[in-house]
């Protein structure tokens, strides 16, 4: 196992982590911005107003994107398992 192998493996792990988290984080960001604009327009300064919609949107995104996320994770895991022989040497 070389230093380059470890760096590439770490880079791929971070990439797949960001790729899988992107739909939930992106949708939560959009909902937060929309609620923030709504609060600014209506002068409602309730801090807890954003939490429930964000939680609901993130949960819905997990349900919708779960098959895709599992395919991405399986691809990464199969790649890891297939490279076990490289680590053993």
C-alpha positions as CSV (number, residue, x, y, z in Angstrom):
1,X,0.0,0.0,0.0
2,X,1.6,3.2,-1.2
3,X,1.0,6.8,-0.1
4,X,-0.6,7.6,-3.4
5,X,-3.1,4.7,-2.9
6,X,-4.1,6.1,0.5
7,X,-4.5,9.6,-0.9
8,X,-6.6,8.4,-3.8
9,X,-8.8,6.3,-1.4
10,X,-9.3,9.2,0.9
11,X,-10.1,11.5,-2.0
12,X,-12.7,9.0,-3.3
13,X,-14.3,8.6,0.1
14,X,-14.6,12.4,0.5
15,X,-16.0,12.7,-3.0
16,X,-18.7,10.0,-2.4
17,X,-19.6,11.5,0.9
18,X,-20.2,14.9,-0.6
19,X,-22.0,13.3,-3.5
20,X,-24.4,11.4,-1.3
21,X,-25.0,14.4,1.1
22,X,-25.5,16.9,-1.7
23,X,-29.3,16.3,-2.4
24,X,-30.3,16.7,1.3
25,X,-28.0,19.7,2.0
26,X,-29.0,21.4,-1.2
27,X,-32.7,21.0,-0.6
28,X,-32.3,22.1,3.0
29,X,-30.4,25.2,1.8
30,X,-33.1,26.1,-0.7
31,X,-35.9,25.7,1.9
32,X,-33.9,27.7,4.5
33,X,-33.4,30.5,2.0
34,X,-37.1,30.6,1.0
35,X,-38.2,30.7,4.6
36,X,-35.6,33.3,5.4
37,X,-37.0,35.5,2.5
38,X,-40.5,34.9,3.8
39,X,-39.5,35.9,7.3
40,X,-37.8,39.1,6.0
41,X,-40.8,40.1,3.9
42,X,-43.3,39.4,6.7
43,X,-41.1,40.6,9.6
44,X,-41.6,37.3,11.4
45,X,-38.5,36.7,13.5
46,X,-39.2,33.2,14.8
47,X,-36.0,31.2,15.0
48,X,-37.8,27.8,15.1
49,X,-39.8,28.4,12.0
50,X,-37.1,26.9,9.7
51,X,-36.5,23.7,11.6
52,X,-39.7,21.7,10.9
53,X,-39.8,22.4,7.1
54,X,-36.1,21.6,6.8
55,X,-36.5,18.3,8.7
56,X,-39.5,17.4,6.5
57,X,-37.6,18.2,3.3
58,X,-34.5,16.3,4.3
59,X,-36.6,13.3,5.3
60,X,-38.4,13.4,1.9
61,X,-35.1,13.8,0.1
62,X,-33.7,10.7,1.9
63,X,-36.8,8.7,0.9
64,X,-36.7,9.9,-2.7
65,X,-32.9,9.6,-3.2
66,X,-32.4,6.4,-1.2
67,X,-32.2,4.1,-4.2
68,X,-29.6,6.3,-5.9
69,X,-27.6,6.7,-2.7
70,X,-27.5,3.0,-2.3
71,X,-26.3,2.5,-5.8
72,X,-23.5,5.0,-5.3
73,X,-22.5,3.4,-2.0
74,X,-22.6,-0.1,-3.5
75,X,-20.4,1.1,-6.4
76,X,-17.9,2.5,-3.9
77,X,-18.0,-0.6,-1.7
78,X,-17.5,-3.0,-4.6
79,X,-14.5,-0.9,-5.7
80,X,-13.1,-1.1,-2.2
81,X,-13.6,-4.9,-2.0
82,X,-12.1,-5.4,-5.4
83,X,-9.0,-3.5,-4.3
84,X,-8.4,-5.5,-1.1
85,X,-5.7,-7.5,-2.9
86,X,-3.8,-4.3,-3.5
87,X,-3.8,-3.5,0.2
88,X,-2.6,-6.9,1.2
89,X,0.7,-6.6,-0.7
